[in-house]
Amino acid sequence: MSTSPAPHSPTALIIGASRGLGLALAQEYLARGWQVIGTVRPDARPGPLHQAAEASQGRLTVETVDIVHAEQIAALRQRLEGRRIDVLFVNAGVTNDPQETVGQVSTEEFTRVMVTNALSPMRCVEALDDLVTPKGTIAVMSSGLASITNNISGGWEVYRASKAAVNTLMRSYAARQPAHGRTLLVIAPGWVRTDMGGPQAMLDISESIPRVVDVVTAQAGKPGLQYLDYQGQTVAW
Ligand SMILES: NC(=O)c1ccc[n+]([C@@H]2O[C@H](COP(=O)([O-])OP(=O)(O)OC[C@H]3O[C@@H](n4cnc5c(N)ncnc54)[C@H](OP(=O)(O)O)[C@@H]3O)[C@@H](O)[C@H]2O)c1
């Protein structure tokens, strides 16, 4: 699966890169000359990420992890021993039915969304952060819907709560880091046409992800945590 990376080019590790925004992130970093490690779930059939890897002359490596299984995150960390990561981007996420209120959702569904969107991304951050260079970047795909301040329209109740939770957990993580530590970002990519975003979403992937990568790149070397949208604007917590 892997080929030795060329020296000196930076490396991005994208967790959850099989499709949608994560696949586009992997493709965007690849197009910008980076080494890329993109993950799919272990049971994934060969798909577009594998095709991109085959065409990448060794610059894109496909790895596997299902983030809800802590032992798979630990195994991924072991396999990546010795790699230097410049950008760790935890993108994987799920939603439930956006119309479902917290009064209607089953405990199992609430748990699935919370574990996938809040606990598991943070486990990835905690397990993989020592691979990230001291001036590197750790980004988690959040959402504009994570903003507590901006939640006046309601809807997406459980999903919102899961993304607000991951934002809060990133703040707690940030509070434990040294003052001149890594760049930490929670990113709102906009409402984008993907399997999750749906066909009515405002943005094409091509209108979101290149800007997300521009925003992440522009923040490189700035320590501390920020909640930014795909246009680089600060989102209210
Ligand atoms: N699209 C939007 O409008 C929008 C807006 C704000 C935020 N976001 C966030 O952006 C991220 C990507 O969303 P998307 O629109 O690209 O959604 P998507 O098309 O549904 O893709 C979701 C990605 O997450 C992966 N994933 C889900 N559960 C996983 C798990 N347990 N372990 C590993 N990978 C897992 C999926 O892998 P599989 O292929 O194996 O399922 C897939 O690669 C999510 O965090 C989402 O909440 C999206």
The ligand as an SDF file (V2000), in Angstrom:
LIG
                    3D

 48 52  0  0  0  0  0  0  0  0999 V2000
  -21.5990   18.4840    3.6570 N   0  0  0  0  0  0  0  0  0  0  0  0
  -21.8540   19.5010    4.4650 C   0  0  0  0  0  0  0  0  0  0  0  0
  -22.6560   20.3990    4.1400 O   0  0  0  0  0  0  0  0  0  0  0  0
  -21.1480   19.6270    5.7870 C   0  0  0  0  0  0  0  0  0  0  0  0
  -21.3240   20.8220    6.5120 C   0  0  0  0  0  0  0  0  0  0  0  0
  -20.6820   20.9760    7.7300 C   0  0  0  0  0  0  0  0  0  0  0  0
  -19.8600   19.9690    8.2040 C   0  0  0  0  0  0  0  0  0  0  0  0
  -19.7070   18.7940    7.5040 N   0  0  0  0  0  0  0  0  0  0  0  0
  -18.8340   17.7900    8.0540 C   0  0  0  0  0  0  0  0  0  0  0  0
  -17.8310   17.4650    7.1210 O   0  0  0  0  0  0  0  0  0  0  0  0
  -17.4090   16.1040    7.2950 C   0  0  0  0  0  0  0  0  0  0  0  0
  -17.5390   15.3770    5.9700 C   0  0  0  0  0  0  0  0  0  0  0  0
  -18.8830   15.4640    5.5620 O   0  0  0  0  0  0  0  0  0  0  0  0
  -19.3880   15.0420    4.1020 P   0  0  0  0  0  0  0  0  0  0  0  0
  -20.4290   16.0260    3.7420 O   0  0  0  0  0  0  0  0  0  0  0  0
  -18.2390   14.8060    3.1980 O   0  0  0  0  0  0  0  0  0  0  0  0
  -20.1290   13.6730    4.4830 O   0  0  0  0  0  0  0  0  0  0  0  0
  -20.1910   12.2700    3.7330 P   0  0  0  0  0  0  0  0  0  0  0  0
  -20.2050   12.4770    2.2500 O   0  0  0  0  0  0  0  0  0  0  0  0
  -21.3170   11.5420    4.3750 O   0  0  0  0  0  0  0  0  0  0  0  0
  -18.7850   11.5780    4.1210 O   0  0  0  0  0  0  0  0  0  0  0  0
  -18.5400   11.2240    5.4550 C   0  0  0  0  0  0  0  0  0  0  0  0
  -17.1290   10.6780    5.5530 C   0  0  0  0  0  0  0  0  0  0  0  0
  -16.8780   10.3000    6.9200 O   0  0  0  0  0  0  0  0  0  0  0  0
  -16.4710    8.9350    6.9370 C   0  0  0  0  0  0  0  0  0  0  0  0
  -16.8740    8.2700    8.1690 N   0  0  0  0  0  0  0  0  0  0  0  0
  -18.0890    8.2580    8.7670 C   0  0  0  0  0  0  0  0  0  0  0  0
  -18.0580    7.5050    9.8780 N   0  0  0  0  0  0  0  0  0  0  0  0
  -16.7980    7.0200    9.9830 C   0  0  0  0  0  0  0  0  0  0  0  0
  -16.1430    6.1750   10.9100 C   0  0  0  0  0  0  0  0  0  0  0  0
  -16.7850    5.6470   11.9600 N   0  0  0  0  0  0  0  0  0  0  0  0
  -14.8390    5.8950   10.7220 N   0  0  0  0  0  0  0  0  0  0  0  0
  -14.1780    6.4050    9.6700 C   0  0  0  0  0  0  0  0  0  0  0  0
  -14.7320    7.2050    8.7340 N   0  0  0  0  0  0  0  0  0  0  0  0
  -16.0400    7.5040    8.9000 C   0  0  0  0  0  0  0  0  0  0  0  0
  -17.1730    8.3190    5.7320 C   0  0  0  0  0  0  0  0  0  0  0  0
  -16.5870    7.0720    5.4230 O   0  0  0  0  0  0  0  0  0  0  0  0
  -17.4630    5.8820    4.7240 P   0  0  0  0  0  0  0  0  0  0  0  0
  -17.4140    6.1510    3.2510 O   0  0  0  0  0  0  0  0  0  0  0  0
  -16.7560    4.6370    5.1350 O   0  0  0  0  0  0  0  0  0  0  0  0
  -18.8620    5.9650    5.2730 O   0  0  0  0  0  0  0  0  0  0  0  0
  -16.9200    9.4210    4.6970 C   0  0  0  0  0  0  0  0  0  0  0  0
  -15.6020    9.3860    4.2270 O   0  0  0  0  0  0  0  0  0  0  0  0
  -18.2810   15.5460    8.4020 C   0  0  0  0  0  0  0  0  0  0  0  0
  -17.5910   15.6430    9.6280 O   0  0  0  0  0  0  0  0  0  0  0  0
  -19.4850   16.4760    8.3870 C   0  0  0  0  0  0  0  0  0  0  0  0
  -20.1470   16.4990    9.6330 O   0  0  0  0  0  0  0  0  0  0  0  0
  -20.3350   18.6170    6.3040 C   0  0  0  0  0  0  0  0  0  0  0  0
  1  2  1  0
  2  3  2  0
  2  4  1  0
  4  5  1  0
  4 48  2  0
  5  6  2  0
  6  7  1  0
  7  8  2  0
  8  9  1  0
  8 48  1  0
  9 10  1  0
  9 46  1  0
 10 11  1  0
 11 12  1  0
 11 44  1  0
 12 13  1  0
 13 14  1  0
 14 15  2  0
 14 16  1  0
 14 17  1  0
 17 18  1  0
 18 19  2  0
 18 20  1  0
 18 21  1  0
 21 22  1  0
 22 23  1  0
 23 24  1  0
 23 42  1  0
 24 25  1  0
 25 26  1  0
 25 36  1  0
 26 27  1  0
 26 35  1  0
 27 28  2  0
 28 29  1  0
 29 30  1  0
 29 35  2  0
 30 31  1  0
 30 32  2  0
 32 33  1  0
 33 34  2  0
 34 35  1  0
 36 37  1  0
 36 42  1  0
 37 38  1  0
 38 39  2  0
 38 40  1  0
 38 41  1  0
 42 43  1  0
 44 45  1  0
 44 46  1  0
 46 47  1  0
M  CHG  2   8   1  16  -1
M  END
$$$$
